Amino acid sequence: LINDEKLLLQTGKGLIWILEYELRDINNELVDSVKLRIGDKLGYNVEYEIFKLINKWFDMNILVVAPHADDEVLGCGGLIRRKSKENDNVYVLIVTMGSPKLYPKERVLNVRNEAVKAHEILGVKNTFFFDFLAPELDITSTAEIASSILKKINELNIEELYIPHRGDVHSDHRVVANACYV
């Protein structure tokens, strides 16, 4: 059933409404089914509009927050790759940099460059680096960390957030997790 405002599809999973402002229970398998069943009957323009609506509603803005460079890849590299392949906008935020007391500036830059290269392979849209010092987050204001993370979340219009486990043994990981809960 089709009219100017909506498309109603009967599927094995039930009825699916596709509206300009609402899209429910649709996935790639169903998209292929829609294309095969009604694409030829309705013509290219309707098929194009269906895919336009699907893209509008399913491209998510995702932020992976990592205390240190490599935590994001170790923690959810597979998820990052899958989400980017699904055309989601995946961003990575690395909260810390190595303390100058422990790491020369060249090493910090090298680690950051390696992280960006890894993110390119995984399909990350953009990588952001904060300059909070590792391993000194436990003496840094959680409010300042939380405020910085929140600002980035709002700036990117984030819809899904992946953070470290707050029960992690590493204190930097716990601090970042707690800052994300604020």
Secondary structure, 3 states (H helix, E strand, C coil): CECCCEEEEEECCEEEEEECCCECCCCHHHHHHHHHHHHHHHCHHHHHHHHHHHHHHHCCEEEEEECCCCHHHHHHHHHHHHHHHCCCEEEEEEEEEECCCCCCHHHHHHHHHHHHHHHHHHCCCEEEEEEEEECCHHHCCHHHHHHHHHHHHHHHCCCEEECCCCCCCCHHHHHHHHHHHC
